[in-house]
C-alpha cells in the first residue's frame, strides 16, 4: 500500500481510503506480503491491497488491487472490519475483507515477497500499525458462544457446551456471574478440557489472574472490571476482550489494550430485559471509529450475521440462539449466509 495520496484516490474527509484482504487458503494459512524497503513502513509485512480510486466501491478496488499485485481473480470477498488509523503524516481508513475463493496462483507481480503463514504466526510478525487490528481479527472465528448461567448440573452444562462445539463453535466466553469463585474455577477447568478436545478457545469472564493460572486462552472483562483497569492485565500471549455499551467504554478498552470487544445489547434480549437495545444504526456508529474488532451481542444469532457485518462487526455472539439452537456455528456456515456479488 503506497504511503502517498495520488490524484484520483478516494478519501473520506482527509482519510485515504484503502482496501486490504485476509486471503485464506483451505488449510487455514493466510497470505501476507512484504513492503518494499524504500517506501513508508518499509520491510514490514502487510495484508495485500491498496488505495481505492474515487470512482470505485471497496470491493471493486479489492478485486483490481489483488489482480494487479498477486495475479488472482477474486470470487468471494466477505467483509471483516473497517480500520481508521492516524499516522503522523496521514490518516487512513482500511476496508478489510476475507477472500476465501479465487482463481489463479498468488505471486508477487510487483516483485514483493509473499508468505503463507498460520494464523498464530500473525501475532509474531511486524506489521504497520493500521494492520494490527486485522492481524487480530484474522485469528478470530466469526461466532462466539457466551454461556448461560449454570443451573448446578455440571454434567448437563458440559454436554451442552460439547454440543455447541460439535456445531462448529471455536470461541467460548464462560460467563457465570452468580457462581462463587471456587465453583466458577471448577467449572472453568471442566470447560477448558472440553474446549481443548475440540481445538476451541475459552475466555474466562472472571478475574484475569484465573485465566493465567488455568492456562485459558484469554480473559474477558465485564463493565465493572473494564472501568477499574488502568493497564492491560494479561500478556499479549492471551486474548483480552471486554463488554462495551458506549463510546466511552470502547475508548477505555482501547486505552488498556483490549484485543476485541462485545458491544451490546443490539436487540432486545431475555438475559437483560431492562436494557434499551442499541439497534443496528447506533451499533454501526459506535463501531466505526473504534478500530477494534467487535462482536455484535444481545438478541442476535447466526441469522443476524449479515446485519452484523453491515454494521462493521467481525461477527456475532450470543447466549440463547447459540446455546440452545441447532444452527451450524463454523465460519463456513456463517459465511454462506452472506452472498456478495463479485
N, C-alpha and C positions, 0 to 999 in steps of 0.2 A: 504494500500500500504506500503510495507516494506521500511524502510529507508536505508537499506544496499544493496549494489550491490553483487549479488551472482554469482557463476560460471554459465555460460550458458545464462546469461541475456543479452539482446540486448542493445547495446549502439550506439549512433550516435556521433562519436568522443569520448568525455568523458561525454556525456549526457546519463543518464539512461533512457531507453525507457519504458514508462508506458502507459497503456490504462485505460480509465475511461468511465463510462456510466451515462448519464442522463436517467434514467428509468422512463418512463412516462405512468401512467395509463390513461384509457379513461376519467376519471373525471379530468384530468389535474394534479393530485398530482404526486410528484416526490419522488423517494426513495433515502434516504441518510443513511449512516452507520457511526457509531462512532468508531474512532480509539482506540485501547486498551491503557490504561493509561501508560503502561511500554514502549511503542515504541516512536520513534521520532514523534513530533507533536501529542502526546498522548492526548486523550479526546476531540480532535477536530472532527467535523463532516467532512465527505468527500463523494465524489461521488464514488460508488463502482468500483473496477478494481484492477489492479496490474501490476507487471513487465512483460514485454514481453520477451520471450525466443529468443535466437539468430536465431532460425530456423522458427520463426512464423511471419506471416503477422499480422498487428494490429488487424484486425477483428477476426482472429483465436485466438489471445491471449485474446480478449474480450470474445469470446464465452467460452473459457476454464475458465477464471477467474470468470465469473458470475455463471457458473455452480458450481465451487468449493466453492465460497463464499456464494452464495444465493440459490443454488439448482434450478436455472431456465435454460431453454434451449432457447437461443436467436433465434427468427425467422426473425427479421428485425433490422438492425443497420444502421443508416444514419449518415454520418459524420457531426460533429458540428463545431469543431475547433481544432487547434493544439496549445498547450501552452508550450513555452520554459520558464523555470524559473531557476534562480540561487539561491539556498540556500547557507548558509555559508559553508556547508561541502560537497555539491554535486550539480550537475547540472542535471536537468530532462527535458524531453520532453514528454508531455502528448498528445496522440491521443485520442480525445474525440468523442463519438458517442451518438446519441439519440437512445434508444431502446424503441420501442413502440409496439412490438409484441414479445411474448414469451410464452413458456409452463411452467407450474409449479407455485407453490406458493412461493414467495420470503420469505426466512427466513435466519437468521444469522447462517449459518452452522459452522462457526468458533467461535461461542459464542458472536459475536459482536451485539450490539444494532442496530436496524434499525428503521427508521420512514418514513412514507409517509407524505409529507408536501406540502402545496400550494406553487406555485412559489414565491409569495410575501414573504413567510416566509424565503426564502433563504437569503434575504438581512439582516436578523436579527440574523443569526447563525454564530458561529465561525468556519472558515474553514482554512486549511493550505493555505499559500499564493498562491501556484500554482493552487488551486481550485477556487480562487476568480473570474478569468475571466469566468470560467464555470458557476458559480452562476449567473453572469450577462447574459451570452448567453442563459442560460436555461429559462430566463424570457422574452426573445425577440422573436417576431414572425420571420418567415423566409423571409418575404417580407415587404418592407417599400415603401409606396407611397409618392413621392415627388410631390407637387402640381405645376402646371404650373403657369405662370404669369396670374393673373386675368384680364379679359377684361373689367371690370367695371360693369358687371351684377352679383351682389352678389347672387341673387336667382339661376341663372344658375350654378354658381360656387358651391354653397352648394348642388344643385341637383346632380352635377357630383360627388362631394365628397360622398354623400349618396349612389350613385351607386357603387363606389369603396368599401365602407364599406359593402354593401349588397353582394358583391362578395367575402367577407371574409377578406379584409384588416383590420389589427388591429394595425398598426403603421403608422402614417402620419407625414410628415415634411411639415409645412406650409411655403413655400418659395415664397415670393413676393417682390423681391428687389426693384422694381420700385414704389411700393406704398409708399406714405408719411406715417410717423409714425401713425397719427390719423386714417388713412384709414386701415392700417395694423391692428391696435388694434381692430377696429370694425369688420374686417373680422375674426380675431382670436377668438373673443367672439362667433361669429356665428359658426365657425368651431369647437370650443371646445364643444359647446352644441350638435352639430351633432355627434361628436365622443363619447361623454358621453352616448348618447342614444343607441349607438351600442357597448358599453364596449370596445372602441378602445382608443389608446393613441395618444396624439398630442404633437409634438415637435415644438416649435416656433423658426424659423430661424430669430432671431431678438435680440435685447438687452436682455441678460438673466434676467434682472430685470423684464421685462414684463412677462416672464414665471412665475416668482414668484408671481407677482401681480395678474395675472389672474387665478392662480391655474392650469396651464397647467401641463402636465406630464413631460415635460423636455424642455431644451433649446438646440439649435443647433448652433454651431459656424462655420461661414464661414471662409475662409482662412485668411481674414484680422483680424477678431476678435480673431481667434486662435493665430495668431502671436503676438497680443498685450497682451495676458493673461500671468500673472506670477503665478496664482494660480487658483484653481477651483472656478468659480464664483457662483455656486449654491450648496445647500446642497446635501448630498447623498440621500435625500428623492426624489429628482428629477433626471431624466436622464440627462446626458450631452453627446452630440455627437459632432463630428467635421468632416468637409470636409478636406480630405488629398489627396495630389497628389504626395508625395515624402516621402522618408525615414525620412528626417528631420522633416517634418510636423507630421508624425506618432510619432516620438520621442518627439516632443513638446506636442502632445496630451497626451502621457503617463505621461510626467512630470507634467502636471497640473491636472491629474486625470480624464481624459475623460473616459466615460464608454465604448463607442464603436465609430467606425469611418465609414465614407463612403469614399471609395477610387475610384477615377475617373480621367479621363474617360477611361473605359476599352476598349470600342469600339468607333467608330465614332458616334457622336451624333449631332442631329439637334440643340439642345439648346446651344452647344459650338462648332460650326463648325470649328473654327480655332485651337482648342486644339488637339495636337497629341495624339492619343489613345495609351494606355499602351500595350494592348494585354494581353492575359492570362498568358504567361510565366513571364512577368515583374510584373503583379499583384501578382502572386504567390511568386515571390522573395521579394516583399515589405511586404506581409502579414506574411511570415514565421517567421521572428524574432520579430514581433511586440508584440505578446501576447495579442493584443486587438481583441475583436470580430469585424469583418469587414463585411460591405455590399458592394458588387460589384455594381458600379453605372456608368452610361454613356453608352448608346447604348445597354443596356441589358434589358431583360424582363423575364417573367416566363419561357420561352423556354430555357434560359441560366442558369437555376437553377443548373443543374448537373455540368455544367462547373464551376460555381462559387464555388461549394463545392470542386471540384477537385483542385481549386486554393487556398483552405484554408479559404474561406469566410463562414460566417454563413448563407448567403442568398443573395438576390438580391434587389436592389432598383431602382426606375426609375420614369420617368415622363410620356412620351408618351405611352409606352407599357402598363402602369398601368392605367393611367387616361382615355385613350380613348379605351382601349381594352375591351374584354368581357370574358377574361380568369379568372377562379376562383383564388383567391389570398390567400386562407386559407392554413394553414400548411399542412393539409391532402392532398389537391390537389397538392401542390408543391412537397410533398414527393412522390407522386405517379409517378412523373417524374424521380425519382431516383430508380433504381431497383437493389439493391445489392443482391449478391448471398451468402447466409449463409450456 
